[in-house]
Amino acid sequence: MNLFTILSFLFFTGLVALISYFLTRKENLNTQDGYFLGGRSLGAWTIAGSLMLTNLSTEQLIGLNAQGYSDTIAVMGWEVGSAIALVVVALFLLPRYLKGGITTIPDFLEDRFDFGTKQIVTILFLFGYIFNLLPPILYSGAVAINGLFSIPEALGVSRMTALFITVFAIGIVGSIYAIFGGLKAVAVSDSINGIGLLIGGLMIPVIGLFVLGDGSITNGWSTIVQETPEKLNSIGGPESPVPFGTMFTGMLLVNLFYWGTAQHIMQRAIAAKSLKEGQKGVLIAAFLKLLGPVFLILPGIIAFNMFGPGLEPTNAYPMLVREVLPTPLVGFFAAVLFGAILSSFNSALNSSVTLIALNIYKPYFKPDAPDREVVRKGKYIGIVLALFAMCIAPLIDMVPQGFFQYLQIVNGFYNVPIFTILIVGYLTKRVPAIAAKISLFVFISIYAATQLVWDTGIHFLHILAILFVLCSGLMLLIGQLKPREQAFSLEEKAKVDMTPWKLVFPVGVAVTMAMIIIYTLFSPIGII
């Protein structure tokens, strides 16, 4: 990297930090709501930006573009399918979360079932975050930075040493946001970085098409349509990593869990200043997700047409960026990418701290602890978690290929099982706590058997859907045989204005129609 690249990187990264500091410096971080929920003061655009940046990191930039390179645009189901999930969140889940005045998702499960169910789910969340979210975010971010800017060669060190250096650089900066700034600092920096990522992310496919088409974006697109039309098929075949049928089974459930139940995602919407702002923010994010395939999959397809089929798929996106990005923009893109990595890391870290401080430290170690002490202990916990993730992350380099798909499969051990008991809990009044615990045990045990012992030949997303139906039915059966003595009623504990956004239904319909149009255009009956 030349001096200009380094200076532009430091300028944009420093600018984000400076703006975030000035916008949050007067926040009260000594209360639970102030530290963990940004004082319940987030507006629609801050929520939308933070949702997008928390979700968009290098594991997707690298992973989904790798699948676009090696497969087809059918993998866009992870992105475009999220829009439907976000509509459901805006209409159904968010109003109930805000009505219950919860801070963490497991809080509802304590009200609906019992304290034991809340703690089991808290442990499952923490298992996912500490082992399958924080280290992979750091690892994939370090791989991207090293690949784009040749860190090992620049520093004259080995790949593993470069990974450790980059991982600790990302981890330390991200920890400062998450541990010392609280959720508000995380959300504000996310929104600013979101603008940069949208510009930088869209810049790569646009310039890539320009280069592929020898100076014409239209010619570049025509090259893809003529040379590799099969890659533009959104339906995909049975061998696709994301068969189209999974859109209506496991993928829908995974997206509903992720956008409506995952603590590090919903914590942003729960922090809304009102239900109206929360619903607007969620639906803005839904529209932005529809743009996902443009910068998360199309660059991989461009790379296939530009470099041919011989690359290691995970190298496709970094190689394309190095090939097409003008030198003056390299520093800016590095800063944008760095911001996206930071966002996902500090969001997951902040939510992990929230879960441990409020659901483990306070109830088990000091139930009468004042807010100031809980926040202080939370910061210590955050430092330990961050150091653990930084030490573990580089070791992922020894794990086999298929990184993004591997993450999705492992996430299945806790995502849909949690979503199952939450949705049954909301939709029923008599299903008892024992049903939730049995459902979690049965779901996780059978899923583990199908992924680790018994190869059923059935796609893991279909298995998740089958187990969802099976365990939902099991919970309903237990509810009939041994119903809880008193019917559950969601108590009104709202801490913000609960007036809904008057456009939530028409905007939700518009998002759904836009998703259908995108799938139709990129299908055998569309323009391709």
Kinemage of the C-alpha trace (Angstrom):
@kinemage 1
@onewidth
@group {chain A} dominant
@subgroup {mainchain}
@vectorlist {calphas} color= white
{ca met a 1} P 0.000 0.000 0.000
{ca asn a 2} L 1.277 3.472 -0.828
{ca leu a 3} L 1.193 6.477 1.486
{ca phe a 4} L -1.977 7.907 -0.091
{ca thr a 5} L -3.825 4.648 0.505
{ca ile a 6} L -2.770 4.569 4.156
{ca leu a 7} L -3.718 8.215 4.721
{ca ser a 8} L -7.147 7.867 3.096
{ca phe a 9} L -7.790 4.753 5.203
{ca leu a 10} L -6.808 6.532 8.427
{ca phe a 11} L -8.817 9.645 7.482
{ca phe a 12} L -12.121 7.845 6.879
{ca thr a 13} L -11.698 5.503 9.870
{ca gly a 14} L -10.806 8.436 12.118
{ca leu a 15} L -13.708 10.507 10.776
{ca val a 16} L -16.200 7.785 11.712
{ca ala a 17} L -14.723 7.544 15.210
{ca leu a 18} L -14.776 11.326 15.665
{ca ile a 19} L -18.389 11.747 14.517
{ca ser a 20} L -19.493 8.801 16.672
{ca tyr a 21} L -17.778 10.317 19.704
{ca phe a 22} L -19.358 13.750 19.297
{ca leu a 23} L -22.832 12.313 18.734
{ca thr a 24} L -22.691 10.051 21.788
{ca arg a 25} L -20.392 11.835 24.255
{ca lys a 26} L -23.309 13.070 26.415
{ca glu a 27} L -25.011 9.684 26.685
{ca asn a 28} L -25.591 8.292 30.176
{ca leu a 29} L -23.756 4.975 30.120
{ca asn a 30} L -24.230 4.188 33.818
{ca thr a 31} L -27.738 2.752 33.484
{ca gln a 32} L -28.791 -0.547 31.940
{ca asp a 33} L -30.963 1.093 29.272
{ca gly a 34} L -28.329 3.762 28.610
{ca tyr a 35} L -25.463 1.314 28.091
{ca phe a 36} L -27.182 -1.755 26.648
{ca leu a 37} L -30.013 -0.056 24.698
{ca gly a 38} L -28.670 3.392 23.859
{ca gly a 39} L -31.186 4.971 26.214
{ca arg a 40} L -34.000 3.591 24.028
{ca ser a 41} L -33.485 6.594 21.763
{ca leu a 42} L -32.594 5.226 18.318
{ca gly a 43} L -34.330 6.643 15.250
{ca ala a 44} L -35.390 4.807 12.089
{ca trp a 45} L -32.314 5.508 9.945
{ca thr a 46} L -29.897 4.701 12.776
{ca ile a 47} L -31.720 1.396 13.333
{ca ala a 48} L -31.703 0.587 9.610
{ca gly a 49} L -28.018 1.450 9.226
{ca ser a 50} L -27.022 -0.517 12.297
{ca leu a 51} L -29.087 -3.546 11.228
{ca met a 52} L -27.427 -3.538 7.827
{ca leu a 53} L -23.867 -3.103 9.102
{ca thr a 54} L -24.292 -5.640 11.887
{ca asn a 55} L -25.426 -8.118 9.242
{ca leu a 56} L -23.002 -7.214 6.457
{ca ser a 57} L -19.465 -8.261 7.161
{ca thr a 58} L -16.643 -9.964 5.360
{ca glu a 59} L -18.034 -13.438 6.044
{ca gln a 60} L -20.747 -12.435 3.573
{ca leu a 61} L -18.659 -10.270 1.247
{ca ile a 62} L -16.161 -13.103 0.909
{ca gly a 63} L -18.465 -16.085 1.498
{ca leu a 64} L -21.434 -15.172 -0.688
{ca asn a 65} L -19.251 -13.837 -3.506
{ca ala a 66} L -17.313 -17.106 -3.325
{ca gln a 67} L -20.589 -18.983 -3.808
{ca gly a 68} L -21.527 -16.605 -6.636
{ca tyr a 69} L -18.182 -17.438 -8.257
{ca ser a 70} L -18.509 -21.210 -7.851
{ca asp a 71} L -22.298 -21.551 -8.179
{ca thr a 72} L -25.155 -19.239 -9.263
{ca ile a 73} L -27.074 -16.210 -8.094
{ca ala a 74} L -29.487 -18.646 -6.396
{ca val a 75} L -27.540 -18.072 -3.177
{ca met a 76} L -29.207 -14.639 -3.044
{ca gly a 77} L -31.933 -16.339 -1.012
{ca trp a 78} L -29.938 -15.491 2.095
{ca glu a 79} L -30.196 -11.790 1.221
{ca val a 80} L -33.435 -11.268 -0.696
{ca gly a 81} L -35.306 -13.754 1.495
{ca ser a 82} L -34.439 -11.607 4.506
{ca ala a 83} L -36.887 -8.966 3.291
{ca ile a 84} L -39.911 -11.162 4.090
{ca ala a 85} L -38.505 -11.925 7.537
{ca leu a 86} L -38.059 -8.207 8.256
{ca val a 87} L -41.664 -7.526 7.242
{ca val a 88} L -42.816 -10.177 9.737
{ca val a 89} L -40.603 -8.598 12.404
{ca ala a 90} L -42.067 -5.129 11.796
{ca leu a 91} L -45.678 -6.331 11.819
{ca phe a 92} L -45.631 -9.060 14.443
{ca leu a 93} L -42.528 -9.462 16.621
{ca leu a 94} L -41.293 -5.915 17.270
{ca pro a 95} L -44.636 -4.635 18.657
{ca arg a 96} L -44.644 -7.518 21.151
{ca tyr a 97} L -41.033 -7.007 22.183
{ca leu a 98} L -41.597 -3.313 22.823
{ca lys a 99} L -44.898 -3.978 24.610
{ca gly a 100} L -43.071 -6.336 26.978
{ca gly a 101} L -40.342 -3.727 27.622
{ca ile a 102} L -37.622 -6.368 27.293
{ca thr a 103} L -33.854 -5.782 27.114
{ca thr a 104} L -32.830 -9.246 25.907
{ca ile a 105} L -34.798 -11.763 23.832
{ca pro a 106} L -34.618 -14.408 26.597
{ca asp a 107} L -36.468 -11.953 28.881
{ca phe a 108} L -39.693 -12.781 27.056
{ca leu a 109} L -39.089 -16.512 27.503
{ca glu a 110} L -38.867 -16.012 31.258
{ca asp a 111} L -42.242 -14.234 31.248
{ca arg a 112} L -43.807 -16.823 28.945
{ca phe a 113} L -42.269 -20.036 30.307
{ca asp a 114} L -39.900 -19.793 33.287
{ca phe a 115} L -36.467 -18.685 34.462
{ca gly a 116} L -34.908 -22.023 33.499
{ca thr a 117} L -36.001 -21.688 29.861
{ca lys a 118} L -34.581 -18.168 29.755
{ca gln a 119} L -31.225 -19.386 31.038
{ca ile a 120} L -31.023 -22.331 28.612
{ca val a 121} L -31.650 -19.978 25.699
{ca thr a 122} L -29.140 -17.465 27.065
{ca ile a 123} L -26.487 -20.220 27.130
{ca leu a 124} L -27.395 -21.244 23.560
{ca phe a 125} L -27.070 -17.645 22.373
{ca leu a 126} L -23.721 -17.261 24.100
{ca phe a 127} L -22.472 -20.551 22.646
{ca gly a 128} L -23.305 -19.256 19.172
{ca tyr a 129} L -21.835 -15.797 19.725
{ca ile a 130} L -18.638 -16.719 21.568
{ca phe a 131} L -17.656 -19.702 19.409
{ca asn a 132} L -19.430 -19.254 16.079
{ca leu a 133} L -19.800 -15.504 15.612
{ca leu a 134} L -17.057 -13.439 17.253
{ca pro a 135} L -14.016 -15.489 16.106
{ca pro a 136} L -15.317 -16.044 12.524
{ca ile a 137} L -16.042 -12.319 12.142
{ca leu a 138} L -12.478 -11.490 13.128
{ca tyr a 139} L -11.034 -14.278 10.997
{ca ser a 140} L -12.973 -13.485 7.825
{ca gly a 141} L -12.214 -9.794 8.287
{ca ala a 142} L -8.513 -10.463 8.681
{ca val a 143} L -8.475 -12.745 5.617
{ca ala a 144} L -10.173 -10.031 3.549
{ca ile a 145} L -7.828 -7.277 4.693
{ca asn a 146} L -4.762 -9.477 4.176
{ca gly a 147} L -5.963 -10.632 0.763
{ca leu a 148} L -6.892 -7.188 -0.495
{ca phe a 149} L -3.799 -5.391 0.695
{ca ser a 150} L -1.139 -8.123 0.809
{ca ile a 151} L -0.314 -7.602 4.485
{ca pro a 152} L 2.074 -10.613 4.759
{ca glu a 153} L 4.194 -9.303 1.878
{ca ala a 154} L 4.017 -5.702 3.077
{ca leu a 155} L 5.186 -6.616 6.590
{ca gly a 156} L 7.433 -9.503 5.552
{ca val a 157} L 5.710 -11.987 7.861
{ca ser a 158} L 3.977 -15.363 7.464
{ca arg a 159} L 0.264 -15.694 6.705
{ca met a 160} L -0.510 -16.811 10.270
{ca thr a 161} L 1.450 -13.937 11.810
{ca ala a 162} L -0.335 -11.471 9.525
{ca leu a 163} L -3.665 -12.973 10.595
{ca phe a 164} L -2.825 -12.475 14.277
{ca ile a 165} L -1.737 -8.863 13.655
{ca thr a 166} L -4.870 -8.013 11.666
{ca val a 167} L -7.218 -9.850 14.020
{ca phe a 168} L -5.861 -7.981 17.048
{ca ala a 169} L -6.039 -4.637 15.210
{ca ile a 170} L -9.711 -5.203 14.359
{ca gly a 171} L -10.505 -6.656 17.775
{ca ile a 172} L -8.938 -3.849 19.789
{ca val a 173} L -10.636 -1.042 17.837
{ca gly a 174} L -13.972 -2.880 17.826
{ca ser a 175} L -13.729 -3.504 21.562
{ca ile a 176} L -13.253 0.203 22.248
{ca tyr a 177} L -16.576 0.957 20.533
{ca ala a 178} L -18.478 -1.920 22.134
{ca ile a 179} L -17.050 -1.860 25.654
{ca phe a 180} L -16.580 1.838 26.318
{ca gly a 181} L -19.197 3.378 24.039
{ca gly a 182} L -22.206 1.121 24.624
{ca leu a 183} L -24.908 0.377 22.072
{ca lys a 184} L -25.424 4.004 21.023
{ca ala a 185} L -21.801 4.396 19.897
{ca val a 186} L -22.018 1.071 18.063
{ca ala a 187} L -25.262 2.033 16.307
{ca val a 188} L -24.097 5.528 15.298
{ca ser a 189} L -20.782 4.271 13.898
{ca asp a 190} L -22.714 1.527 12.090
{ca ser a 191} L -24.928 4.085 10.365
{ca ile a 192} L -21.974 6.156 9.159
{ca asn a 193} L -20.084 3.086 8.004
{ca gly a 194} L -23.292 1.893 6.357
{ca ile a 195} L -23.237 4.848 3.978
{ca gly a 196} L -19.618 4.085 3.154
{ca leu a 197} L -20.292 0.385 2.650
{ca leu a 198} L -23.242 1.088 0.368
{ca ile a 199} L -21.061 3.370 -1.767
{ca gly a 200} L -17.975 1.141 -1.631
{ca gly a 201} L -19.884 -2.114 -2.009
{ca leu a 202} L -21.804 -0.917 -5.077
{ca met a 203} L -18.636 0.605 -6.515
{ca ile a 204} L -16.980 -2.817 -6.982
{ca pro a 205} L -19.601 -4.420 -9.283
{ca val a 206} L -20.075 -1.169 -11.231
{ca ile a 207} L -16.332 -0.777 -11.903
{ca gly a 208} L -16.065 -4.551 -12.420
{ca leu a 209} L -18.709 -4.483 -15.162
{ca phe a 210} L -16.972 -1.445 -16.670
{ca val a 211} L -13.650 -3.321 -16.827
{ca leu a 212} L -15.241 -6.565 -18.009
{ca gly a 213} L -16.998 -4.669 -20.795
{ca asp a 214} L -13.824 -2.859 -21.925
{ca gly a 215} L -15.105 0.532 -20.853
{ca ser a 216} L -18.843 -0.154 -21.018
{ca ile a 217} L -21.010 -1.297 -18.100
{ca thr a 218} L -23.672 -2.442 -20.572
{ca asn a 219} L -21.161 -4.555 -22.486
{ca gly a 220} L -19.931 -6.024 -19.219
{ca trp a 221} L -23.466 -7.104 -18.302
{ca ser a 222} L -23.998 -8.466 -21.810
{ca thr a 223} L -20.836 -10.541 -21.451
{ca ile a 224} L -22.239 -12.199 -18.324
{ca val a 225} L -25.635 -12.805 -19.950
{ca gln a 226} L -24.077 -14.304 -23.073
{ca glu a 227} L -21.152 -16.231 -21.589
{ca thr a 228} L -22.580 -17.479 -18.280
{ca pro a 229} L -26.392 -17.163 -18.362
{ca glu a 230} L -26.715 -20.153 -16.022
{ca lys a 231} L -25.158 -18.085 -13.242
{ca leu a 232} L -28.075 -15.637 -13.356
{ca asn a 233} L -30.682 -18.267 -12.533
{ca ser a 234} L -32.205 -17.407 -9.143
{ca ile a 235} L -33.953 -20.777 -8.892
{ca gly a 236} L -30.891 -23.019 -9.023
{ca gly a 237} L -30.854 -26.801 -9.201
{ca pro a 238} L -31.000 -29.538 -6.574
{ca glu a 239} L -27.205 -29.383 -6.162
{ca ser a 240} L -27.233 -25.654 -5.427
{ca pro a 241} L -26.020 -24.614 -1.946
{ca val a 242} L -29.424 -22.943 -1.628
{ca pro a 243} L -32.124 -24.904 -3.523
{ca phe a 244} L -35.134 -22.709 -4.273
{ca gly a 245} L -37.421 -24.932 -2.216
{ca thr a 246} L -35.569 -23.976 0.961
{ca met a 247} L -36.954 -20.435 0.574
{ca phe a 248} L -40.250 -21.815 1.867
{ca thr a 249} L -38.814 -24.123 4.527
{ca gly a 250} L -35.595 -23.819 6.530
{ca met a 251} L -34.280 -20.599 5.007
{ca leu a 252} L -37.461 -18.747 5.920
{ca leu a 253} L -37.116 -20.010 9.487
{ca val a 254} L -33.403 -19.150 9.685
{ca asn a 255} L -34.093 -15.630 8.400
{ca leu a 256} L -36.984 -15.211 10.855
{ca phe a 257} L -34.720 -16.282 13.692
{ca tyr a 258} L -31.861 -14.055 12.577
{ca trp a 259} L -33.841 -10.881 12.003
{ca gly a 260} L -36.498 -11.408 14.660
{ca thr a 261} L -34.836 -13.326 17.478
{ca ala a 262} L -31.031 -12.987 17.370
{ca gln a 263} L -30.006 -10.730 20.252
{ca his a 264} L -27.284 -8.830 18.378
{ca ile a 265} L -29.788 -7.905 15.652
{ca met a 266} L -32.984 -7.223 17.597
{ca gln a 267} L -31.142 -5.209 20.249
{ca arg a 268} L -31.067 -2.349 17.727
{ca ala a 269} L -34.823 -2.416 17.089
{ca ile a 270} L -35.630 -2.890 20.789
{ca ala a 271} L -33.625 0.304 21.403
{ca ala a 272} L -36.035 2.319 19.200
{ca lys a 273} L -37.383 5.585 20.600
{ca ser a 274} L -40.905 4.453 19.600
{ca leu a 275} L -42.707 1.610 17.854
{ca lys a 276} L -43.155 3.857 14.809
{ca glu a 277} L -39.409 4.515 14.491
{ca gly a 278} L -38.636 0.860 15.076
{ca gln a 279} L -41.007 -0.318 12.354
{ca lys a 280} L -39.710 2.279 9.901
{ca gly a 281} L -36.102 1.281 10.601
{ca val a 282} L -36.806 -2.422 10.123
{ca leu a 283} L -38.630 -1.872 6.815
{ca ile a 284} L -35.929 0.486 5.495
{ca ala a 285} L -33.470 -2.322 6.211
{ca ala a 286} L -35.774 -4.713 4.300
{ca phe a 287} L -35.539 -2.555 1.166
{ca leu a 288} L -31.763 -2.288 1.542
{ca lys a 289} L -31.485 -6.091 1.782
{ca leu a 290} L -32.979 -6.322 -1.710
{ca leu a 291} L -29.807 -4.614 -2.981
{ca gly a 292} L -27.666 -7.312 -1.372
{ca pro a 293} L -27.140 -9.512 -4.461
{ca val a 294} L -25.631 -6.564 -6.354
{ca phe a 295} L -22.575 -6.285 -4.111
{ca leu a 296} L -22.622 -9.659 -2.338
{ca ile a 297} L -22.991 -12.060 -5.280
{ca leu a 298} L -22.613 -10.197 -8.600
{ca pro a 299} L -18.902 -9.442 -7.990
{ca gly a 300} L -18.283 -13.190 -7.664
{ca ile a 301} L -19.979 -13.764 -11.028
{ca ile a 302} L -17.948 -10.925 -12.565
{ca ala a 303} L -14.776 -12.514 -11.182
{ca phe a 304} L -15.711 -15.843 -12.805
{ca asn a 305} L -16.101 -14.148 -16.184
{ca met a 306} L -12.925 -12.128 -15.750
{ca phe a 307} L -10.540 -14.747 -14.323
{ca gly a 308} L -12.114 -18.066 -15.322
{ca pro a 309} L -12.924 -21.097 -13.172
{ca gly a 310} L -9.461 -21.832 -11.750
{ca leu a 311} L -9.526 -19.697 -8.579
{ca glu a 312} L -10.048 -20.761 -5.006
{ca pro a 313} L -13.592 -19.311 -4.556
{ca thr a 314} L -12.718 -17.357 -1.395
{ca asn a 315} L -10.028 -15.495 -3.371
{ca ala a 316} L -12.472 -14.321 -6.064
{ca tyr a 317} L -13.685 -11.132 -4.357
{ca pro a 318} L -10.272 -9.924 -3.080
{ca met a 319} L -8.722 -10.558 -6.507
{ca leu a 320} L -11.507 -8.631 -8.270
{ca val a 321} L -11.087 -5.674 -5.924
{ca arg a 322} L -7.305 -5.604 -6.477
{ca glu a 323} L -7.825 -5.827 -10.238
{ca val a 324} L -10.482 -3.169 -10.807
{ca leu a 325} L -10.266 -0.630 -7.990
{ca pro a 326} L -8.307 2.555 -8.869
{ca thr a 327} L -5.458 3.257 -6.442
{ca pro a 328} L -6.979 6.510 -5.048
{ca leu a 329} L -10.033 4.529 -3.871
{ca val a 330} L -8.169 1.647 -2.250
{ca gly a 331} L -7.755 3.424 1.100
{ca phe a 332} L -11.421 4.431 1.178
{ca phe a 333} L -12.532 0.873 0.407
{ca ala a 334} L -10.174 -0.492 3.063
{ca ala a 335} L -11.747 1.861 5.613
{ca val a 336} L -15.260 0.844 4.527
{ca leu a 337} L -14.386 -2.828 4.785
{ca phe a 338} L -12.721 -2.233 8.151
{ca gly a 339} L -15.876 -0.457 9.342
{ca ala a 340} L -18.089 -3.349 8.236
{ca ile a 341} L -15.886 -5.810 10.110
{ca leu a 342} L -15.873 -3.608 13.205
{ca ser a 343} L -19.645 -3.280 13.066
{ca ser a 344} L -20.340 -6.995 13.106
{ca phe a 345} L -17.715 -7.614 15.777
{ca asn a 346} L -18.654 -4.829 18.168
{ca ser a 347} L -22.368 -5.598 17.770
{ca ala a 348} L -21.886 -9.277 18.619
{ca leu a 349} L -19.565 -8.346 21.495
{ca asn a 350} L -22.007 -5.769 22.885
{ca ser a 351} L -24.875 -8.285 22.777
{ca ser a 352} L -22.755 -11.020 24.390
{ca val a 353} L -21.893 -8.642 27.213
{ca thr a 354} L -25.574 -7.722 27.565
{ca leu a 355} L -26.610 -11.372 27.887
{ca ile a 356} L -23.877 -12.267 30.391
{ca ala a 357} L -24.247 -9.130 32.531
{ca leu a 358} L -28.050 -9.126 32.735
{ca asn a 359} L -28.909 -12.828 32.484
{ca ile a 360} L -25.986 -14.500 34.248
{ca tyr a 361} L -23.991 -12.083 36.426
{ca lys a 362} L -26.914 -10.210 37.962
{ca pro a 363} L -29.305 -13.127 38.749
{ca tyr a 364} L -26.629 -15.594 39.877
{ca phe a 365} L -23.890 -13.476 41.445
{ca lys a 366} L -25.447 -10.219 42.663
{ca pro a 367} L -29.224 -9.836 42.209
{ca asp a 368} L -29.271 -6.476 44.033
{ca ala a 369} L -26.391 -4.967 42.050
{ca pro a 370} L -27.053 -1.350 40.989
{ca asp a 371} L -26.986 -0.449 37.293
{ca arg a 372} L -23.572 1.217 37.563
{ca glu a 373} L -21.998 -1.985 38.913
{ca val a 374} L -23.690 -4.189 36.297
{ca val a 375} L -22.368 -1.941 33.542
{ca arg a 376} L -18.855 -1.948 35.049
{ca lys a 377} L -18.820 -5.744 35.320
{ca gly a 378} L -20.145 -5.923 31.770
{ca lys a 379} L -17.112 -3.977 30.547
{ca tyr a 380} L -14.742 -6.422 32.256
{ca ile a 381} L -16.630 -9.320 30.694
{ca gly a 382} L -16.360 -7.643 27.293
{ca ile a 383} L -12.561 -7.372 27.605
{ca val a 384} L -12.267 -11.098 28.418
{ca leu a 385} L -14.574 -12.128 25.546
{ca ala a 386} L -12.747 -9.899 23.073
{ca leu a 387} L -9.338 -11.316 24.038
{ca phe a 388} L -10.664 -14.874 23.781
{ca ala a 389} L -12.084 -14.218 20.297
{ca met a 390} L -8.848 -12.562 19.165
{ca cys a 391} L -6.774 -15.553 20.287
{ca ile a 392} L -9.075 -18.131 18.701
{ca ala a 393} L -9.867 -16.376 15.388
{ca pro a 394} L -6.572 -16.983 13.498
{ca leu a 395} L -6.795 -20.707 14.268
{ca ile a 396} L -9.887 -20.948 12.046
{ca asp a 397} L -7.431 -20.819 9.155
{ca met a 398} L -6.915 -24.532 9.787
{ca val a 399} L -10.632 -25.348 9.303
{ca pro a 400} L -11.663 -26.905 5.950
{ca gln a 401} L -13.309 -24.982 3.114
{ca gly a 402} L -16.970 -24.044 2.733
{ca phe a 403} L -16.716 -21.332 5.381
{ca phe a 404} L -20.038 -19.509 4.911
{ca gln a 405} L -22.035 -22.721 4.478
{ca tyr a 406} L -20.259 -24.221 7.493
{ca leu a 407} L -21.334 -21.266 9.638
{ca gln a 408} L -24.954 -21.649 8.558
{ca ile a 409} L -24.965 -25.377 9.360
{ca val a 410} L -23.467 -24.843 12.832
{ca asn a 411} L -25.901 -21.986 13.515
{ca gly a 412} L -28.679 -24.539 13.061
{ca phe a 413} L -27.805 -25.994 16.474
{ca tyr a 414} L -29.396 -23.004 18.174
{ca asn a 415} L -31.168 -20.636 15.742
{ca val a 416} L -34.338 -22.458 14.659
{ca pro a 417} L -34.621 -24.365 17.986
{ca ile a 418} L -34.853 -21.017 19.801
{ca phe a 419} L -37.202 -19.567 17.200
{ca thr a 420} L -39.488 -22.608 17.571
{ca ile a 421} L -40.122 -22.146 21.281
{ca leu a 422} L -40.412 -18.371 20.919
{ca ile a 423} L -43.031 -18.481 18.175
{ca val a 424} L -45.063 -21.203 19.912
{ca gly a 425} L -44.818 -19.148 23.080
{ca tyr a 426} L -46.247 -16.085 21.373
{ca leu a 427} L -48.996 -17.934 19.511
{ca thr a 428} L -50.282 -20.064 22.411
{ca lys a 429} L -51.376 -19.387 25.980
{ca arg a 430} L -51.330 -22.790 27.703
{ca val a 431} L -48.146 -24.525 26.491
{ca pro a 432} L -46.011 -25.055 29.636
{ca ala a 433} L -42.313 -24.480 30.297
{ca ile a 434} L -41.505 -28.197 30.225
{ca ala a 435} L -42.654 -28.284 26.583
{ca ala a 436} L -40.090 -25.630 25.629
{ca lys a 437} L -37.273 -27.518 27.351
{ca ile a 438} L -38.213 -30.851 25.785
{ca ser a 439} L -38.504 -29.180 22.365
{ca leu a 440} L -35.001 -27.689 22.646
{ca phe a 441} L -33.532 -31.050 23.684
{ca val a 442} L -35.285 -33.028 20.933
{ca phe a 443} L -34.566 -30.444 18.212
{ca ile a 444} L -30.856 -30.067 18.972
{ca ser a 445} L -30.310 -33.819 19.486
{ca ile a 446} L -31.919 -34.873 16.201
{ca tyr a 447} L -30.282 -32.047 14.244
{ca ala a 448} L -26.879 -32.993 15.688
{ca ala a 449} L -27.436 -36.613 14.677
{ca thr a 450} L -28.286 -35.642 11.078
{ca gln a 451} L -25.235 -33.380 10.740
{ca leu a 452} L -22.624 -35.364 12.645
{ca val a 453} L -23.631 -39.028 12.503
{ca trp a 454} L -26.367 -39.860 10.005
{ca asp a 455} L -26.179 -38.442 6.478
{ca thr a 456} L -29.839 -38.303 5.462
{ca gly a 457} L -29.139 -36.818 2.030
{ca ile a 458} L -31.625 -34.053 2.899
{ca his a 459} L -30.470 -30.421 2.753
{ca phe a 460} L -29.846 -29.065 6.244
{ca leu a 461} L -32.373 -26.250 5.699
{ca his a 462} L -35.105 -28.791 4.942
{ca ile a 463} L -34.113 -30.724 8.066
{ca leu a 464} L -34.485 -27.540 10.130
{ca ala a 465} L -37.992 -27.052 8.699
{ca ile a 466} L -38.999 -30.663 9.401
{ca leu a 467} L -37.761 -30.378 12.988
{ca phe a 468} L -39.567 -27.050 13.381
{ca val a 469} L -42.872 -28.690 12.468
{ca leu a 470} L -42.123 -31.778 14.589
{ca cys a 471} L -41.119 -29.828 17.705
{ca ser a 472} L -43.937 -27.294 17.338
{ca gly a 473} L -46.383 -30.222 17.207
{ca leu a 474} L -44.675 -31.787 20.216
{ca met a 475} L -45.052 -28.566 22.213
{ca leu a 476} L -48.722 -28.284 21.273
{ca leu a 477} L -49.292 -31.928 22.283
{ca ile a 478} L -47.663 -31.380 25.677
{ca gly a 479} L -49.768 -28.252 26.032
{ca gln a 480} L -52.891 -30.376 25.555
{ca leu a 481} L -51.762 -33.126 27.948
{ca lys a 482} L -50.263 -30.898 30.635
{ca pro a 483} L -51.336 -27.273 30.111
{ca arg a 484} L -50.052 -24.493 32.349
{ca glu a 485} L -52.491 -23.621 35.113
{ca gln a 486} L -52.951 -19.982 34.126
{ca ala a 487} L -53.238 -18.777 30.545
{ca phe a 488} L -50.344 -16.548 29.483
{ca ser a 489} L -51.081 -12.889 28.802
{ca leu a 490} L -48.411 -10.486 27.537
{ca glu a 491} L -48.188 -7.824 30.210
{ca glu a 492} L -47.989 -4.168 29.190
{ca lys a 493} L -44.514 -2.956 30.199
{ca ala a 494} L -43.773 -0.636 27.286
{ca lys a 495} L -41.163 2.071 27.932
{ca val a 496} L -41.676 3.944 24.650
{ca asp a 497} L -44.600 5.283 22.605
{ca met a 498} L -46.461 2.306 21.115
{ca thr a 499} L -48.270 4.151 18.289
{ca pro a 500} L -47.623 2.050 15.147
{ca trp a 501} L -46.401 3.534 11.867
{ca lys a 502} L -49.447 4.159 9.711
{ca leu a 503} L -47.635 3.001 6.549
{ca val a 504} L -46.318 -0.265 7.992
{ca phe a 505} L -48.777 -2.463 6.042
{ca pro a 506} L -48.492 -0.849 2.581
{ca val a 507} L -44.703 -0.611 2.865
{ca gly a 508} L -44.584 -4.250 3.976
{ca val a 509} L -46.613 -5.235 0.902
{ca ala a 510} L -44.290 -3.154 -1.332
{ca val a 511} L -41.216 -4.953 0.059
{ca thr a 512} L -42.841 -8.332 -0.569
{ca met a 513} L -43.800 -7.431 -4.136
{ca ala a 514} L -40.295 -6.115 -4.863
{ca met a 515} L -38.816 -9.412 -3.670
{ca ile a 516} L -41.150 -11.401 -5.939
{ca ile a 517} L -40.255 -9.182 -8.921
{ca ile a 518} L -36.502 -9.692 -8.326
{ca tyr a 519} L -36.918 -13.464 -8.211
{ca thr a 520} L -39.081 -13.410 -11.324
{ca leu a 521} L -36.566 -11.334 -13.303
{ca phe a 522} L -33.733 -13.710 -12.426
{ca ser a 523} L -35.623 -16.900 -13.194
{ca pro a 524} L -36.086 -19.058 -16.321
{ca ile a 525} L -39.305 -17.165 -17.103
{ca gly a 526} L -37.705 -13.738 -16.634
{ca ile a 527} L -35.407 -11.696 -18.802
{ca ile a 528} L -32.543 -14.160 -18.700
